[in-house]
Every structure is written in C-alpha cells, then in structure tokens.
C-alpha cells in the first residue's frame, strides 16, 4: 500500500468507511475518511473529514475500476 491508495478504514463503531492513505510509516498508515454527524459516538455539528493512524493489516484495499 502507498499514499493515494483507496482503502476501507475501520471505524470506532465497528464498521468501515472508504478512505485514502496519506502517508505510510513502517507498519502503519495515516488515513483520511469522511465523517458524518457523529464522531467517536458524539454529535458533531460540522461534517467533514476524519484522520487516524491505523495498522496496515487493519486496512482493506479497494480495487479501483479502470
């Protein structure tokens, strides 16, 4: 996996969101993903992007159609 790759990012609530790798460092990746009206189970008035560092083994690669 490399920066720019699309991946499914594990969420705190147990689901997955489509996201993108920003950078990779050893066995972890910094990813960004869209968040909705809640973040970490708490209401969030501004909908936007979330960021987190995740082990590469927990990310699911997404194959893009050509």
C-alpha positions in Angstrom: 0.0 0.0 0.0 1.2 3.5 -0.8 0.0 7.1 -0.4 -3.1 7.8 -2.6 -4.4 4.3 -2.4 -8.1 3.9 -1.6 -8.9 1.7 1.4 -11.6 0.7 3.7 -10.8 2.3 7.1 -12.0 0.6 10.3 -14.2 2.9 12.3 -14.6 3.1 16.1 -18.2 1.9 15.9 -17.1 -1.4 14.2 -17.9 -0.5 10.6 -15.7 0.7 7.7 -15.6 3.8 5.7 -14.0 4.4 2.3 -10.8 6.5 2.8 -7.4 7.3 1.3 -3.9 6.7 2.6 -2.0 10.0 3.2 1.3 8.5 4.2 2.9 5.2 5.2 5.5 4.7 8.0 6.8 1.2 8.7 3.6 -0.9 9.6 1.1 2.0 9.9 -0.6 4.4 7.7 -2.1 7.9 8.2 -5.5 7.9 6.5 -8.4 10.3 5.9 -12.1 9.4 5.6 -15.4 11.3 5.5 -17.3 11.5 8.8 -20.9 12.2 9.3 -23.0 13.8 12.0 -21.2 11.8 14.8 -17.5 11.3 15.6 -16.4 8.8 18.2 -20.0 8.3 19.2 -20.6 12.0 20.0 -22.6 14.5 18.0 -20.5 16.7 15.7 -22.1 19.8 14.1 -19.5 20.1 11.3 -19.5 17.3 8.8 -16.0 16.8 7.3 -13.0 14.6 7.1 -11.5 12.5 9.9 -7.9 11.4 10.2 -6.4 8.5 12.0 -3.3 6.3 12.1 -4.1 2.6 11.5 -2.0 -0.6 11.2 -1.7 -1.6 7.6 -3.0 -5.0 8.5 -6.3 -3.5 9.5 -6.9 -1.6 6.2 -8.8 -3.3 3.4 -7.5 -2.3 -0.1 -10.1 -1.2 -2.6 -9.6 -2.1 -6.2 -10.5 0.8 -8.5 -12.1 0.1 -11.8 -10.1 1.0 -14.9 
